[in-house]
Each structure stands twice: as structure tokens, then as C-alpha cells.
Amino acid sequence: MEPTTPDEDGINFRTRKWVRPEDLNANGTLFGGSLLRWIDEEAAIYAILQLGNGKVVTKYISEINFVSSAQQGDLVEMGLRATRFGRTSLTMRAEVRNMITRQSILTIEKIVFVNLDADGQPLAHGYSTITYDRDRIPSSMTTA
Ligand SMILES: CC(C)(COP(=O)(O)OP(=O)(O)OC[C@H]1O[C@@H](n2cnc3c(N)ncnc32)[C@H](O)[C@@H]1OP(=O)(O)O)[C@@H](O)C(=O)NCCC(=O)NCCS
């Protein structure tokens, strides 16, 4: 992931995807399931980096608004922004847009991840602000 300048909503658009034939629906446009898989993975990585813990899970995804479509060969970019740090949770807002036209493809107002302990129980993470750095990368993920 490379850092980018946040848009007017404060969202950082980091990951880009190239819409391939296996990502298409019966209408020949981008399949919603592929988009959701991309977003869930992006949100997991974001939560790991914000909460400093590799053991985070998706708890809740709010209404998904498929604003417009994308075609095979299109370049799309995904963005996330933390909107609330709870005690054990992190809430994010997501947007996927066409990289060239910047037209919105999908928005999700609320994606909630929960920080877990070794037994899979909710664990207080202790953070309340967004980091734009890599200072919270879990030590278990770095080599000595
Ligand atoms: C994640 C899990 C351990 C949480 O257990 P739980 O009993 O709901 O735990 P809690 O009630 O203590 O809630 C934990 C946090 O989630 C939040 N939360 C719970 N339900 C929520 C909901 N419906 N919407 C938004 N946030 C919710 C709580 O507010 C709390 O956040 P906070 O500590 O920041 O206030 C449990 O629900 C679980 O294992 N779910 C399956 C997760 C999973 O496998 N996801 C992958 C997709 S299949």
C-alpha cells in the first residue's frame, strides 16, 4: 500500500484493482461479490495497521450502495477512513471509485472490525486516533 493524499472526505485511496474477466457478472460488468471481497480484505489490513493486532474480524457491514458500474479493463481504486475508534472495535467508511474518472462505484458508510485476544474474545485496543504511519504494525508480523 502506498500513501496517497486523502480526498475531500479524508479517505485515502491506496489499493488499485484491474477489472478482469473473472470479476464480471452476468451483465458483463463488475461483480458485486468481487468488490466486497476486495473491500473486506482492504478493511482487514487497515484495521490491523490501526489497531496493531493481526487478529481482527469483520463484525458488521452497513448498507452497500452500488452507485455505478465498471467494465472489464477498468482500473478501480479503493479507499477507507476510520470514523470511530471504540473500546474493542474500529468503524470505517469505504469507497471504491473509477481510477480514471473518479466516479464513485460503491460506498459503505459503516464497516466494523473487532480486535480479538488469543482466545477470540473482544480485546480493548487502546487507540483513539488514526495513524498514517506504520508505527502500529504488530510485532508478531515483523522479523527480528
Ligand atoms: C467479533 C465477536 C467476537 C464479537 O463478540 P460480541 O459478543 O458481539 O462482543 P461485544 O458485544 O463485546 O462487541 C464487541 C464490539 O463490537 C461492537 N459491535 C457488536 N455488535 C455490533 C453491531 N451489530 N454493529 C456494530 N458494532 C457492533 C460492540 O459495540 C463492541 O465494540 P466496542 O468495544 O468498541 O464498543 C463475535 O461476534 C464473533 O466472533 N463474530 C464473528 C466474526 C467473524 O467471524 N467475522 C468474519 C466474517 S464471517
The ligand as a Tripos MOL2 file, in Angstrom:
@<TRIPOS>MOLECULE
LIG
   48    50     1     0     0
SMALL
NO_CHARGES

@<TRIPOS>ATOM
      1 C1        -16.4790  -10.4830   16.9610 C.3       1 LIG1
      2 C2        -17.1330  -11.1960   18.1480 C.3       1 LIG1
      3 C3        -16.0850  -11.9530   18.9500 C.3       1 LIG1
      4 C4        -17.7540  -10.0830   18.9980 C.3       1 LIG1
      5 O1        -18.4800  -10.6830   20.0060 O.3       1 LIG1
      6 P1        -19.6330   -9.8540   20.7530 P.3       1 LIG1
      7 O2        -20.2210  -10.7550   21.7560 O.co2     1 LIG1
      8 O3        -20.5120   -9.1780   19.7590 O.co2     1 LIG1
      9 O4        -18.7550   -8.7730   21.5070 O.3       1 LIG1
     10 P2        -19.2060   -7.4140   22.1400 P.3       1 LIG1
     11 O5        -20.6790   -7.3620   22.3740 O.co2     1 LIG1
     12 O6        -18.2700   -7.2100   23.2940 O.co2     1 LIG1
     13 O7        -18.8870   -6.3510   20.9980 O.3       1 LIG1
     14 C5        -17.5710   -6.1320   20.5560 C.3       1 LIG1
     15 C6        -17.5390   -4.8250   19.8050 C.3       1 LIG1
     16 O8        -18.3110   -4.9510   18.6200 O.3       1 LIG1
     17 C7        -19.2920   -3.9210   18.5810 C.3       1 LIG1
     18 N1        -20.4850   -4.4790   17.9770 N.ar      1 LIG1
     19 C8        -21.1370   -5.5970   18.3490 C.ar      1 LIG1
     20 N2        -22.1930   -5.7910   17.5520 N.ar      1 LIG1
     21 C9        -22.2100   -4.7760   16.6640 C.ar      1 LIG1
     22 C10       -23.0510   -4.4300   15.5760 C.ar      1 LIG1
     23 N3        -24.1100   -5.1680   15.2450 N.pl3     1 LIG1
     24 N4        -22.7560   -3.3410   14.8740 N.ar      1 LIG1
     25 C11       -21.6860   -2.5720   15.1770 C.ar      1 LIG1
     26 N5        -20.8290   -2.8580   16.2020 N.ar      1 LIG1
     27 C12       -21.1070   -3.9360   16.9250 C.ar      1 LIG1
     28 C13       -19.5450   -3.5440   20.0210 C.3       1 LIG1
     29 O9        -20.0700   -2.2390   20.1090 O.3       1 LIG1
     30 C14       -18.1500   -3.6670   20.5840 C.3       1 LIG1
     31 O10       -17.4010   -2.5280   20.2500 O.3       1 LIG1
     32 P3        -16.7370   -1.5610   21.3600 P.3       1 LIG1
     33 O11       -15.9920   -2.4520   22.3310 O.co2     1 LIG1
     34 O12       -15.7880   -0.7090   20.5820 O.co2     1 LIG1
     35 O13       -17.8430   -0.8050   21.9840 O.co2     1 LIG1
     36 C15       -18.2400  -12.2020   17.7010 C.3       1 LIG1
     37 O14       -19.4220  -11.5070   17.3340 O.3       1 LIG1
     38 C16       -17.7910  -13.0590   16.5420 C.2       1 LIG1
     39 O15       -16.9190  -13.9160   16.6910 O.2       1 LIG1
     40 N6        -18.3720  -12.8120   15.3410 N.am      1 LIG1
     41 C17       -17.9320  -13.4660   14.1190 C.3       1 LIG1
     42 C18       -16.8310  -12.6260   13.4600 C.3       1 LIG1
     43 C19       -16.3140  -13.2400   12.1840 C.2       1 LIG1
     44 O16       -16.0110  -14.4260   12.1450 O.2       1 LIG1
     45 N7        -16.2250  -12.4430   11.1390 N.am      1 LIG1
     46 C20       -15.7610  -12.8840    9.8790 C.3       1 LIG1
     47 C21       -16.8790  -12.8840    8.9050 C.3       1 LIG1
     48 S1        -17.5830  -14.4670    8.7360 S.3       1 LIG1
@<TRIPOS>BOND
     1     1     2 1
     2     2     3 1
     3     2     4 1
     4     2    36 1
     5     4     5 1
     6     5     6 1
     7     6     7 2
     8     6     8 1
     9     6     9 1
    10     9    10 1
    11    10    11 2
    12    10    12 1
    13    10    13 1
    14    13    14 1
    15    14    15 1
    16    15    16 1
    17    15    30 1
    18    16    17 1
    19    17    18 1
    20    17    28 1
    21    18    19 ar
    22    18    27 ar
    23    19    20 ar
    24    20    21 ar
    25    21    22 ar
    26    21    27 ar
    27    22    23 1
    28    22    24 ar
    29    24    25 ar
    30    25    26 ar
    31    26    27 ar
    32    28    29 1
    33    28    30 1
    34    30    31 1
    35    31    32 1
    36    32    33 2
    37    32    34 1
    38    32    35 1
    39    36    37 1
    40    36    38 1
    41    38    39 2
    42    38    40 1
    43    40    41 1
    44    41    42 1
    45    42    43 1
    46    43    44 2
    47    43    45 1
    48    45    46 1
    49    46    47 1
    50    47    48 1
@<TRIPOS>SUBSTRUCTURE
     1 LIG1         1 GROUP 0 **** ****
